[in-house]
Amino acid sequence: MNAVMKLDSVKLIESPRLWVSERPVFLAPEQLKGVHRFHKSIPGYARTPLCEWGSYAEKHGVRSILVKDESKRFGLRAFKGLGGSYAIFRVVCEELGLDPLETTLGDLKSERYREAVSKMTFITTTDGNHGKGVAWASGLLGCKSYVYMPRGSVEARAQAIRDAGQAEVTITDLPYDDCVRYTAELAETNHWYLVQDTSWAGYEKIPQWIIQGYTTMLYEALEQMREKGYSRPTHVFLQAGVGAMAGSMLGALCNIFKEDLPVVSIVEPEEVACIFESARQGDGREHKATGSEITIMAGLNCAEPCTVTWPILRDFASYYFACADEVAAQGMRKYAAPEEGDPKVISGESGAVTMGLLSRLLEEEAMEPIREKLGLNEDAVILLFNTEGDTDPENYQRIVSGKGLL
Ligand SMILES: Cc1ncc(COP(=O)(O)O)c(C=O)c1O
C-alpha cells in the first residue's frame, strides 16, 4: 500500500516508481506520423489555442501557465473527437485493405469506396464527449452509429451527440462500465464495429488507435509552446477517467523527452478514482475505484482503468491526485474569470479539475508542502489541458454564476 496524504479536499499519492518498464512503442513519434496527417486532412481542421496565463503565473511565482484549450476542437467542444475519428479511419482502412499512410479521408468518401464504407456501422458507450466524436466521425464518412450512455447522463449531452452525426442515442440505466459491456455484446451480435475509448484483455487494437489519436493535441501544444519560446513543460497535470487520455499524453511525452520527463500528475474525482486506487494498492495491477461513483465530472466518471494505459501511468507519472467536486467547480470559475490580461477559457466540469487543483496548490498557504514537493517554483512551466467546454451548458451556467451548490 502506498501512503495517501490528505489536505482539505485534495488527496495525493507520490509514485514509488517501483515498476519501471519500457517506453510505450505505439506512442513513439514514428508511430504517430499518420495520426497528425489524418487530422490535418479533416475539413475545418485548425490547431486549438494554447492560452498563456502570464498574470496569474507572475502573481504566484511560477514561470508560465499554459492551457491547451480543447473546447475549440472541431466545433465538438472537447478533445475526444481526435481519438474516435482516427480509430474509425483505421478501422475502415483495415476493412478495405488500404494503407493508412497512403489514404486520405477524401479517398474514403470517393465514389470508389463510398458505398462499401457507408455499410459499416459503429457503436460505443459514452458519458458524452467520446460518443459525440464517434457520431461526428461516422457522419463524416456517411456511416450509421449507435451511442449508449450510462445512467444519469443529461439529455443535453445526448442531443448534442444526435446533432453531431447520424447517431441513434440511448440513455440506459446502467453504470458506465456495465454499459460498456452491454455495447460490446451488441457489437458482437450485430457485427458492428465497437469503437470504445477504453481497453480490456483481448480488446486493445482499436483503443490503441484512439489513444494515438489523442496525441495530436500534445504535438500541437508542444509546437505552440516552442513558438512562445518554451522548449518543454516542466509540469503537466492530466485529468483521468479510465486514464486513456492521460496515458496517451504521458506515453508520448516520455518518448519525446526520455530521461528529461516533466513532472506529471494524474487528477481524478475522489468518488471515482480508479488510477488513484490502483496507485494506492501498490501491487502493480489495476484496481476498481471504491467511491460512490457520483461526481459532477461526468467525463471522468469511470471506475475501471484502461488496461493499455495503466502501466504507462503506473511507471511514468510522479503524483496521483483525487479531488472533491468543489475543486472542479473552482477550476470552472477560475477559467471563466481570470486575472486581468489573461484570456478567459470556457471549461466544463471534467476540463477544469486540473485548473481547480493548480489554483489550490498555488493560492493556499496550507498547500506549501505539496507545492515544494512538486517544485512549483519560479522555473515551473506548467501545462494543462482544458479537455472540454460547456458540454452541459445549464450546469456550466449554474456553477460559474455561483448559483450551484458547489
Ligand atoms: C472532458 C474529458 N476530459 C477527460 C476525459 C478523460 O479521458 P479518459 O477516460 O481517457 O481518462 C474525458 C473522458 O471522457 C472527458 O470527456
The ligand as an SDF file (V2000), in Angstrom:
LIG
                    3D

 16 16  0  0  0  0  0  0  0  0999 V2000
  -13.7220   16.1910  -20.9830 C   0  0  0  0  0  0  0  0  0  0  0  0
  -12.9800   14.9540  -20.6800 C   0  0  0  0  0  0  0  0  0  0  0  0
  -11.7790   15.0560  -20.1000 N   0  0  0  0  0  0  0  0  0  0  0  0
  -11.0680   13.9650  -19.7970 C   0  0  0  0  0  0  0  0  0  0  0  0
  -11.5490   12.6980  -20.0550 C   0  0  0  0  0  0  0  0  0  0  0  0
  -10.7440   11.5320  -19.6000 C   0  0  0  0  0  0  0  0  0  0  0  0
  -10.3900   10.6340  -20.5550 O   0  0  0  0  0  0  0  0  0  0  0  0
  -10.0720    9.1280  -20.1530 P   0  0  0  0  0  0  0  0  0  0  0  0
  -11.3690    8.4390  -19.8850 O   0  0  0  0  0  0  0  0  0  0  0  0
   -9.3260    8.6170  -21.3070 O   0  0  0  0  0  0  0  0  0  0  0  0
   -9.2500    9.1480  -18.9150 O   0  0  0  0  0  0  0  0  0  0  0  0
  -12.7990   12.5490  -20.6710 C   0  0  0  0  0  0  0  0  0  0  0  0
  -13.3410   11.2390  -20.9940 C   0  0  0  0  0  0  0  0  0  0  0  0
  -14.4410   11.0670  -21.4560 O   0  0  0  0  0  0  0  0  0  0  0  0
  -13.5330   13.7100  -20.9860 C   0  0  0  0  0  0  0  0  0  0  0  0
  -14.7430   13.6410  -21.5650 O   0  0  0  0  0  0  0  0  0  0  0  0
  1  2  1  0
  2  3  1  0
  2 15  2  0
  3  4  2  0
  4  5  1  0
  5  6  1  0
  5 12  2  0
  6  7  1  0
  7  8  1  0
  8  9  2  0
  8 10  1  0
  8 11  1  0
 12 13  1  0
 12 15  1  0
 13 14  2  0
 15 16  1  0
M  END
$$$$
